[in-house]
Amino acid sequence: MVKVYSAAESSEVANSVAQYIIKAQDEALSSKEYFDIAISGGSLGKVLKAGLVTNKELGSKIQWSKWRVFFSDERLVPLEHEDSNYGLFNELVLKSLAHEGHEGPTVYTINESLLHDSDTSNDEAIAKEYASFLPKSLDLILLGCGPDGHTASLFPGRKLLKESNVTIATIADSPKPPSRRITFTFPVLQNSKNIAFVAEGEGKAPVLKEIFGPTESGLPCELVNKLQVPVSWFVNDAAVNGVDVSVSKY
């Protein structure tokens, strides 16, 4: 079942996402040692910083040392590159935690030593190594929604949407730069315990109308909604303006 939670302000969205993450964390840690979470790039880093770092009350409930953080997709660039999803998370969250003296999570990154500027021959090796890090099931995958309906690095109309064996796939020709990436595939999403999207801004309303519309669009985000996994959307009011979907407060 898909649930959509809306709030007027970005700060409210961030706090709702934080509360949702805390619930997922506590459920996971009630039965195992680690909370396994995957995150994507884009504006998600700002949401996590606002809800889990800046908001001290909610942040105090995060057991960072028991987190294992993965990336739902990653650009094949150096970790400190401006396009790196890890780099964004590091800048917005990890450095803030370190500055405040908190023990940070265990973070799984791509093997930077295998990267080459123009030679793609090691890309498959990078993907296979990253796949070896993944647990059998992630407790939570946090995703974004592009204006074209893509999520992670799963783009509309690509054969990769039907991949059923490989868990981490390579991409050499992403329509959105940088062109070389690795990404979770649908088997990883299907095996996760929870999935949540974060989508804000009036610019997201047109694609959300397609994703939640009466006719099938085949967009990647819509395909995620159809998985046999609990899916939650955290949006602001502007993003669902004119979208025919039932919303509630988290």
Backbone bond lengths (Angstrom), bond angles and torsions (degrees), N, CA, C in turn:
res aa  C-N    CA-C-N  psi(-1)  N-CA   C-N-CA  omega(-1)  CA-C   N-CA-C  phi
1 M - - - 1.460 - - 1.522 109.81 -
2 V 1.308 116.53 138.54 1.460 122.16 -179.75 1.529 109.39 -101.36
3 K 1.326 116.01 130.22 1.453 121.41 177.16 1.519 109.45 -118.86
4 V 1.322 116.52 140.57 1.456 121.61 -179.18 1.522 108.57 -119.77
5 Y 1.332 115.21 122.94 1.458 121.22 -179.89 1.527 108.79 -113.74
6 S 1.317 116.27 126.30 1.462 120.58 -176.33 1.526 111.01 -121.91
7 A 1.319 114.33 149.50 1.465 121.46 175.98 1.515 108.20 -143.77
8 A 1.313 116.14 158.12 1.464 120.08 -175.99 1.521 112.22 -73.13
9 E 1.324 116.60 -44.02 1.459 121.60 -172.55 1.526 111.71 -109.48
10 S 1.327 115.59 152.77 1.466 121.03 179.25 1.528 111.75 -61.06
11 S 1.333 116.49 -35.25 1.464 119.58 179.52 1.526 110.78 -63.20
12 E 1.337 116.57 -36.64 1.463 120.64 178.12 1.531 110.29 -68.70
13 V 1.326 116.26 -39.72 1.467 119.99 177.28 1.518 109.64 -60.63
14 A 1.326 116.78 -46.17 1.463 121.24 -178.82 1.520 111.32 -61.18
15 N 1.314 116.90 -41.58 1.459 120.00 179.93 1.525 111.63 -68.21
16 S 1.329 116.51 -36.55 1.465 120.11 177.33 1.525 110.63 -65.62
17 V 1.323 115.80 -43.54 1.471 120.12 177.54 1.529 109.87 -60.60
18 A 1.323 116.18 -42.80 1.464 120.62 -179.83 1.523 111.11 -61.30
19 Q 1.330 117.11 -44.72 1.463 120.82 179.47 1.533 110.87 -63.10
20 Y 1.320 115.64 -39.45 1.463 120.91 177.91 1.531 110.44 -63.52
21 I 1.329 116.71 -43.55 1.465 120.87 179.52 1.525 110.41 -63.78
22 I 1.314 116.99 -42.70 1.466 120.60 179.56 1.529 110.54 -59.85
23 K 1.323 116.43 -41.76 1.464 120.22 178.21 1.528 110.62 -61.88
24 A 1.330 116.68 -44.99 1.465 120.60 179.31 1.522 110.65 -65.08
25 Q 1.325 116.17 -40.14 1.465 120.88 177.82 1.519 111.06 -59.56
26 D 1.326 115.95 -50.41 1.463 120.27 -176.48 1.525 111.54 -64.16
27 E 1.323 116.79 -37.80 1.461 119.98 177.27 1.527 110.79 -63.66
28 A 1.321 116.19 -42.78 1.468 119.74 -179.24 1.528 111.22 -66.18
29 L 1.323 116.38 -46.02 1.461 120.20 -175.55 1.522 113.28 -73.85
30 S 1.314 116.70 -10.13 1.466 119.21 175.95 1.528 111.62 -72.88
31 S 1.342 116.20 -16.24 1.470 118.63 -176.25 1.529 113.89 -131.07
32 K 1.346 117.27 -4.70 1.462 118.46 178.28 1.519 110.89 -152.70
33 E 1.327 115.59 175.31 1.462 120.74 -170.02 1.514 113.67 -79.12
34 Y 1.349 116.76 -32.17 1.455 120.11 -173.65 1.527 111.94 -125.54
35 F 1.323 114.27 153.52 1.462 122.56 171.88 1.517 106.97 -102.81
36 D 1.340 116.18 114.35 1.457 122.22 -175.89 1.526 109.73 -98.86
37 I 1.327 115.94 112.07 1.454 121.92 -175.13 1.518 110.17 -127.99
38 A 1.316 116.51 141.01 1.462 121.95 175.68 1.517 108.43 -116.40
39 I 1.322 115.55 141.41 1.461 120.38 179.58 1.521 109.86 -128.84
40 S 1.308 115.59 160.68 1.463 120.41 177.05 1.526 108.21 -113.05
41 G 1.315 117.45 -170.44 1.460 120.54 -177.22 1.517 111.90 -99.07
42 G 1.317 115.66 -135.76 1.455 120.48 -179.64 1.511 112.26 62.98
43 S 1.322 115.81 -138.99 1.467 120.63 -176.24 1.525 113.08 -82.95
44 L 1.327 117.02 -0.79 1.466 119.53 -175.75 1.527 111.89 -62.89
45 G 1.324 117.05 -35.38 1.459 119.83 178.91 1.518 112.31 -58.41
46 K 1.329 116.61 -41.06 1.465 120.89 179.17 1.528 110.60 -65.84
47 V 1.337 116.03 -37.79 1.470 120.43 178.94 1.523 110.09 -64.81
48 L 1.328 116.61 -43.57 1.464 120.57 -179.44 1.521 111.30 -66.47
49 K 1.323 116.75 -40.03 1.467 118.82 178.54 1.527 110.29 -63.80
50 A 1.330 116.39 -45.05 1.466 119.69 -178.10 1.524 111.63 -63.45
51 G 1.327 117.25 -42.78 1.453 120.54 -174.14 1.518 115.17 -85.07
52 L 1.342 116.26 -30.08 1.467 119.06 -172.47 1.524 114.37 -111.40
53 V 1.331 117.25 -15.74 1.464 120.21 -178.59 1.528 110.67 -115.59
54 T 1.327 116.52 -55.12 1.464 120.63 -178.80 1.526 111.16 -66.09
55 N 1.340 116.30 -40.42 1.468 120.31 177.49 1.532 108.06 -80.19
56 K 1.318 115.93 97.86 1.465 121.07 -173.79 1.529 112.74 -65.39
57 E 1.327 116.29 -34.48 1.472 119.58 -178.83 1.520 110.62 -63.05
58 L 1.337 116.35 -49.21 1.454 119.93 179.27 1.526 110.59 -72.05
59 G 1.329 116.11 -38.82 1.460 119.46 -179.70 1.517 113.13 -60.33
60 S 1.331 117.01 -29.90 1.468 120.24 -179.34 1.525 112.26 -67.18
61 K 1.329 116.69 -15.38 1.471 121.15 -178.88 1.526 112.37 -93.41
62 I 1.330 116.16 -2.99 1.469 120.05 -179.94 1.526 109.55 -86.80
63 Q 1.311 116.14 126.83 1.469 121.80 177.52 1.533 108.38 -97.06
64 W 1.326 114.54 74.53 1.462 120.61 -171.86 1.522 113.09 -54.48
65 S 1.295 117.59 -38.13 1.471 120.26 -175.51 1.527 112.59 -66.57
66 K 1.341 115.47 -14.73 1.464 119.40 179.54 1.527 112.29 -104.04
67 W 1.324 115.93 8.02 1.466 120.63 177.55 1.519 110.30 -89.41
68 R 1.329 115.54 140.34 1.464 121.76 166.76 1.523 105.91 -120.45
69 V 1.334 115.28 116.31 1.464 121.90 -171.97 1.531 110.55 -104.06
70 F 1.326 114.56 129.13 1.460 122.54 175.98 1.531 107.76 -120.80
71 F 1.314 115.44 169.72 1.463 120.05 178.63 1.520 109.35 -118.77
72 S 1.339 115.62 128.03 1.461 120.32 -177.02 1.517 111.64 -66.24
73 D 1.321 115.67 -24.61 1.458 121.03 169.31 1.519 107.46 -155.43
74 E 1.299 115.54 160.15 1.457 119.35 178.66 1.519 109.28 -147.74
75 R 1.291 114.58 142.97 1.459 120.85 176.73 1.530 107.66 -83.00
76 L 1.309 116.95 138.80 1.460 120.32 -177.57 1.525 109.87 -83.71
77 V 1.317 112.74 73.79 1.463 123.60 178.88 1.524 106.66 -136.06
78 P 1.331 118.26 162.97 1.473 119.81 176.53 1.524 111.58 -55.25
79 L 1.321 116.23 150.73 1.462 121.37 -173.23 1.526 113.27 -61.76
80 E 1.304 117.48 -27.98 1.466 120.34 179.92 1.531 112.28 -92.74
81 H 1.323 117.04 3.86 1.466 121.73 -179.55 1.526 109.52 -68.76
82 E 1.321 116.62 149.48 1.466 120.46 -177.78 1.520 113.11 -63.93
83 D 1.336 117.93 -20.11 1.462 121.10 179.52 1.526 113.50 -92.58
84 S 1.320 117.75 -3.54 1.463 121.26 -177.31 1.529 111.05 -74.75
85 N 1.331 116.65 129.05 1.466 119.91 175.79 1.524 110.59 -65.79
86 Y 1.340 116.00 -38.26 1.466 118.61 174.84 1.529 109.96 -61.18
87 G 1.328 116.09 -45.26 1.455 120.23 -178.48 1.516 112.51 -56.86
88 L 1.336 116.16 -39.93 1.467 120.84 178.70 1.522 110.61 -66.26
89 F 1.324 116.93 -45.49 1.465 121.75 179.23 1.524 110.20 -63.40
90 N 1.311 116.01 -39.65 1.459 120.63 178.98 1.523 110.73 -63.34
91 E 1.321 115.71 -45.00 1.457 120.73 -176.66 1.532 112.00 -66.75
92 L 1.326 115.84 -41.29 1.461 120.01 -173.48 1.529 114.07 -88.85
93 V 1.326 116.80 -32.62 1.466 119.56 -173.58 1.529 112.55 -115.77
94 L 1.319 117.70 -56.45 1.466 119.99 -172.79 1.529 112.37 -62.53
95 K 1.329 116.63 -44.04 1.468 119.31 179.50 1.524 111.21 -65.33
96 S 1.330 116.69 -35.65 1.469 120.16 177.89 1.517 110.81 -64.96
97 L 1.326 116.71 -41.73 1.463 120.54 178.67 1.520 111.04 -64.16
98 A 1.326 115.44 -43.98 1.469 119.73 179.97 1.526 110.83 -63.33
99 H 1.321 115.68 -40.73 1.469 120.49 -179.49 1.526 111.12 -61.95
100 E 1.323 116.03 -33.34 1.457 120.76 -178.55 1.523 112.39 -91.26
101 G 1.335 116.19 3.74 1.455 120.35 175.77 1.510 115.49 81.32
102 H 1.344 117.08 15.86 1.464 119.94 -179.91 1.525 110.42 -88.03
103 E 1.311 115.03 144.41 1.471 119.67 172.13 1.520 107.97 -71.78
104 G 1.296 117.17 130.16 1.453 120.94 -176.47 1.510 112.90 -89.10
105 P 1.318 116.70 176.26 1.459 121.93 178.92 1.531 111.53 -78.49
106 T 1.310 116.33 169.15 1.458 121.99 168.42 1.520 106.96 -83.04
107 V 1.318 117.13 124.24 1.463 121.23 -174.71 1.533 109.43 -118.03
108 Y 1.315 115.85 129.13 1.461 121.76 179.85 1.524 109.41 -100.75
109 T 1.319 115.00 117.84 1.455 120.94 -178.66 1.520 110.70 -114.71
110 I 1.326 115.63 168.93 1.456 119.67 172.50 1.528 108.66 -68.36
111 N 1.325 115.39 157.86 1.463 121.76 179.27 1.522 108.80 -80.36
112 E 1.309 115.13 99.28 1.460 121.43 -174.86 1.529 112.09 -60.92
113 S 1.335 117.25 -28.66 1.465 120.27 -176.96 1.523 112.73 -68.87
114 L 1.340 116.78 -16.63 1.466 120.16 179.66 1.526 112.83 -89.77
115 L 1.320 116.50 -7.02 1.466 120.20 -176.49 1.526 111.99 -74.68
116 H 1.329 115.00 142.24 1.459 121.56 170.36 1.524 107.60 -132.83
117 D 1.312 116.59 143.74 1.462 121.39 -175.09 1.522 112.97 -55.01
118 S 1.331 116.35 -48.58 1.465 119.77 -174.42 1.523 113.89 -122.29
119 D 1.321 116.82 -16.61 1.464 121.35 -178.29 1.527 109.10 -86.09
120 T 1.331 116.97 119.57 1.470 121.36 -177.38 1.529 112.65 -94.77
121 S 1.324 117.65 6.73 1.464 120.12 -172.45 1.526 113.44 -63.93
122 N 1.328 117.14 -23.59 1.466 120.12 -179.66 1.526 113.47 -95.05
123 D 1.328 117.22 -2.65 1.463 119.54 -175.51 1.528 112.20 -58.97
124 E 1.331 116.84 -41.20 1.467 120.23 179.06 1.524 110.70 -63.91
125 A 1.323 116.75 -38.44 1.462 120.53 178.93 1.527 110.60 -65.05
126 I 1.315 116.25 -38.65 1.465 120.20 177.38 1.527 110.11 -62.19
127 A 1.337 115.84 -44.33 1.469 120.74 -179.33 1.530 111.17 -64.92
128 K 1.330 116.61 -43.67 1.479 119.81 -178.80 1.522 111.05 -64.82
129 E 1.325 116.05 -40.70 1.462 118.57 178.76 1.532 109.99 -64.34
130 Y 1.330 117.01 -43.05 1.464 119.07 -179.85 1.526 111.05 -64.42
131 A 1.317 116.51 -37.63 1.467 120.08 177.75 1.522 111.17 -61.09
132 S 1.326 116.53 -32.18 1.472 120.09 -178.99 1.524 112.47 -69.32
133 F 1.325 116.96 -19.13 1.469 120.92 179.27 1.528 111.99 -78.60
134 L 1.323 116.84 -25.52 1.461 120.18 -169.60 1.528 112.15 -68.21
135 P 1.330 116.87 138.18 1.465 119.66 171.09 1.528 109.48 -73.20
136 K 1.314 116.60 170.40 1.466 119.76 -179.99 1.522 111.78 -61.04
137 S 1.318 115.75 -34.69 1.464 119.56 -179.74 1.517 109.27 -146.47
138 L 1.317 116.04 127.59 1.461 121.00 175.66 1.520 109.51 -81.59
139 D 1.319 116.33 141.96 1.472 120.04 179.85 1.519 111.59 -71.86
140 L 1.332 116.41 -34.50 1.462 120.25 -177.90 1.524 109.77 -154.47
141 I 1.326 115.67 134.25 1.460 121.53 172.21 1.520 108.02 -118.16
142 L 1.329 116.26 121.31 1.462 122.22 177.34 1.521 108.77 -98.51
143 L 1.322 116.32 128.83 1.456 121.58 -174.68 1.523 111.39 -128.40
144 G 1.314 115.05 159.34 1.449 121.61 170.82 1.519 109.01 -108.83
145 C 1.310 116.07 176.25 1.468 122.01 178.82 1.518 107.98 -133.61
146 G 1.332 116.36 114.93 1.453 120.16 178.99 1.513 111.80 -75.58
147 P 1.316 118.28 162.34 1.467 121.49 178.96 1.521 113.19 -62.66
148 D 1.335 116.90 -16.37 1.468 121.38 176.07 1.520 111.87 -97.32
149 G 1.335 117.06 3.62 1.461 121.25 179.72 1.504 114.40 86.81
150 H 1.344 118.05 7.53 1.464 118.92 178.03 1.520 110.05 -79.01
151 T 1.327 115.37 158.12 1.454 121.01 174.13 1.510 107.93 -145.26
152 A 1.330 117.20 151.91 1.467 121.24 -166.30 1.530 105.50 50.19
153 S 1.340 117.88 -129.67 1.473 118.75 170.87 1.521 108.86 -118.61
154 L 1.326 114.24 42.43 1.465 122.15 175.69 1.524 106.76 -101.53
155 F 1.327 115.57 106.27 1.461 121.00 -172.73 1.526 111.62 -101.98
156 P 1.338 117.32 151.81 1.468 121.64 -178.09 1.528 112.32 -57.12
157 G 1.336 114.45 140.73 1.455 120.60 172.52 1.512 116.00 76.42
158 R 1.326 117.87 5.30 1.454 120.57 -177.61 1.532 111.22 -91.52
159 K 1.336 115.75 149.16 1.470 121.25 177.36 1.527 111.51 -60.27
160 L 1.313 115.47 -26.67 1.462 120.52 -177.53 1.525 112.53 -59.95
161 L 1.322 117.14 -22.92 1.467 120.21 178.79 1.523 111.85 -65.05
162 K 1.324 116.72 -18.17 1.468 121.01 -178.91 1.525 112.17 -106.90
163 E 1.331 116.97 6.99 1.462 120.74 178.45 1.524 110.05 -62.80
164 S 1.337 116.48 128.91 1.467 119.51 -175.76 1.528 113.61 -123.42
165 N 1.324 117.58 -3.33 1.464 119.98 -176.86 1.525 113.14 -115.69
166 V 1.315 116.29 -53.06 1.461 120.46 -178.43 1.529 109.67 -72.39
167 T 1.328 116.68 134.54 1.472 119.85 -179.20 1.529 112.37 -90.22
168 I 1.325 116.53 -35.34 1.462 121.38 176.03 1.522 107.80 -120.40
169 A 1.313 116.11 116.51 1.468 120.98 -176.11 1.520 110.47 -107.64
170 T 1.328 115.16 154.08 1.458 120.46 174.91 1.520 109.94 -96.85
171 I 1.317 115.36 152.51 1.462 122.50 175.20 1.524 106.96 -132.44
172 A 1.320 115.94 129.78 1.467 120.48 -179.45 1.518 112.34 -105.66
173 D 1.335 116.20 -14.72 1.471 119.32 -172.86 1.525 111.66 -136.75
174 S 1.325 116.36 51.86 1.461 120.20 177.42 1.522 109.98 -57.47
175 P 1.350 117.85 132.71 1.463 120.17 177.64 1.517 112.91 -66.75
176 K 1.316 115.98 -15.83 1.461 121.81 176.78 1.522 107.39 -113.25
177 P 1.334 118.50 121.84 1.458 119.75 -178.12 1.536 111.41 -66.12
178 P 1.336 116.04 154.45 1.461 128.38 -3.83 1.529 112.17 -70.58
179 S 1.315 116.15 153.80 1.463 121.20 -169.27 1.526 113.50 -76.12
180 R 1.334 117.45 -29.97 1.469 120.78 -176.61 1.527 110.98 -96.26
181 R 1.330 114.61 126.87 1.463 120.28 -176.03 1.529 110.74 -149.79
182 I 1.314 115.40 167.92 1.460 121.53 162.78 1.517 106.68 -122.61
183 T 1.322 117.06 156.12 1.463 120.26 -176.49 1.518 111.78 -152.58
184 F 1.329 115.74 149.55 1.456 120.87 166.45 1.523 107.95 -59.39
185 T 1.317 116.20 149.56 1.452 121.58 172.02 1.536 108.47 -109.79
186 F 1.321 115.61 178.08 1.469 118.59 -176.17 1.528 114.67 -63.44
187 P 1.337 120.61 -30.71 1.469 118.16 175.66 1.537 112.94 -58.33
188 V 1.330 117.97 -36.68 1.466 120.50 177.77 1.522 110.30 -67.90
189 L 1.328 116.29 -43.91 1.464 120.17 179.18 1.526 111.05 -62.71
190 Q 1.322 116.08 -43.07 1.461 120.84 -178.43 1.527 111.82 -64.05
191 N 1.322 116.96 -32.18 1.464 120.73 -177.06 1.521 113.80 -87.23
192 S 1.321 117.20 -3.44 1.461 119.53 -179.21 1.523 110.58 -77.05
193 K 1.318 115.44 161.17 1.469 120.24 -179.54 1.529 112.24 -85.30
194 N 1.325 116.63 -32.24 1.468 121.69 -179.97 1.515 109.76 -149.55
195 I 1.328 115.92 147.24 1.460 122.32 175.18 1.518 107.99 -131.36
196 A 1.323 116.32 137.84 1.465 120.14 176.07 1.522 109.74 -136.18
197 F 1.322 115.16 135.02 1.462 122.66 173.09 1.517 109.22 -100.49
198 V 1.326 115.67 147.44 1.454 121.48 170.27 1.526 106.77 -124.68
199 A 1.336 116.46 121.12 1.469 120.81 -177.10 1.522 108.65 -142.87
200 E 1.318 115.61 121.77 1.461 120.05 -177.60 1.518 111.72 -131.50
201 G 1.318 115.40 153.80 1.451 121.88 173.82 1.517 113.68 101.75
202 E 1.327 115.98 148.71 1.466 120.77 -178.59 1.528 111.56 -63.64
203 G 1.314 116.92 -21.39 1.460 120.29 178.40 1.515 113.25 -66.61
204 K 1.334 117.31 -17.28 1.467 120.80 179.42 1.531 112.48 -88.50
205 A 1.322 117.20 -14.51 1.465 120.08 -175.87 1.530 113.37 -58.39
206 P 1.347 120.10 -44.53 1.472 119.11 -178.89 1.533 113.18 -58.87
207 V 1.332 117.64 -43.50 1.461 118.49 -177.89 1.528 110.93 -74.85
208 L 1.332 117.33 -31.43 1.467 118.83 176.99 1.528 110.97 -67.33
209 K 1.327 116.54 -30.60 1.468 119.29 174.59 1.528 110.40 -62.43
210 E 1.328 116.80 -36.89 1.463 120.68 177.51 1.518 111.22 -71.36
211 I 1.333 115.92 -45.70 1.467 120.49 -176.42 1.521 111.57 -62.86
212 F 1.326 116.51 -39.60 1.462 120.74 -177.73 1.532 112.10 -102.94
213 G 1.312 116.17 13.31 1.461 120.23 -177.78 1.519 113.56 -76.56
214 P 1.328 116.48 173.41 1.468 121.51 -176.17 1.532 113.50 -74.17
215 T 1.319 117.39 -21.76 1.463 119.66 179.47 1.523 110.09 -108.15
216 E 1.325 115.64 148.16 1.455 120.49 -178.34 1.525 110.36 -71.31
217 S 1.326 115.07 128.06 1.456 119.98 179.97 1.521 112.17 -97.01
218 G 1.338 115.63 -23.30 1.453 119.74 -176.04 1.514 113.62 73.75
219 L 1.334 117.22 8.16 1.454 120.68 179.28 1.532 110.05 -67.77
220 P 1.334 117.09 145.93 1.468 119.76 -178.29 1.522 114.62 -51.65
221 C 1.333 117.82 -42.60 1.466 119.50 179.60 1.528 111.47 -63.22
222 E 1.317 116.19 -37.35 1.474 119.83 177.49 1.519 110.34 -65.18
223 L 1.330 117.10 -39.60 1.462 121.38 178.77 1.527 111.09 -63.48
224 V 1.335 116.72 -36.16 1.466 119.88 176.27 1.525 110.01 -64.56
225 N 1.332 117.00 -40.85 1.466 120.72 178.64 1.521 112.53 -57.26
226 K 1.333 116.14 -27.19 1.463 120.42 -175.89 1.522 113.74 -88.68
227 L 1.322 117.25 -3.36 1.457 120.35 179.45 1.531 110.64 -68.37
228 Q 1.309 115.30 157.24 1.468 120.53 177.41 1.526 110.07 -84.75
229 V 1.319 114.36 55.19 1.466 123.12 -178.65 1.532 107.11 -138.24
230 P 1.331 118.74 141.13 1.466 118.85 174.75 1.532 110.73 -61.49
231 V 1.319 117.01 122.13 1.461 122.73 -178.96 1.526 109.45 -118.34
232 S 1.326 116.22 128.60 1.463 121.70 177.58 1.520 109.13 -121.14
233 W 1.318 115.90 142.02 1.464 122.45 174.52 1.509 108.88 -113.79
234 F 1.330 116.29 131.53 1.460 122.00 174.95 1.521 107.11 -114.31
235 V 1.319 116.17 114.45 1.465 121.58 -173.53 1.524 109.61 -133.30
236 N 1.325 115.39 164.38 1.457 118.26 168.42 1.527 108.25 -99.24
237 D 1.306 116.06 165.74 1.465 120.47 -173.17 1.520 111.85 -58.52
238 A 1.338 116.73 -35.48 1.465 119.97 -178.11 1.524 111.80 -63.23
239 A 1.326 116.99 -33.75 1.459 120.78 -176.96 1.528 112.58 -70.53
240 V 1.329 117.11 -26.06 1.471 120.08 -178.75 1.523 111.86 -109.87
241 N 1.321 116.61 14.54 1.454 120.20 176.82 1.528 109.84 -64.14
242 G 1.337 116.54 117.59 1.456 121.06 -178.59 1.510 114.83 83.70
243 V 1.333 117.51 1.51 1.465 122.09 179.31 1.521 109.05 -89.29
244 D 1.307 117.09 129.61 1.469 121.81 -177.54 1.533 110.32 -82.55
245 V 1.327 115.16 78.28 1.468 120.36 -179.25 1.521 108.44 -147.92
246 S 1.314 115.73 143.84 1.462 120.46 178.45 1.532 109.72 -79.65
247 V 1.325 115.84 129.59 1.457 120.13 -179.32 1.527 109.47 -121.59
248 S 1.334 114.84 158.07 1.455 120.66 176.47 1.527 108.32 -146.78
249 K 1.317 115.93 171.67 1.458 121.07 174.17 1.514 108.24 -86.51
250 Y 1.335 115.92 145.68 1.462 117.73 177.66 1.524 109.14 -82.62
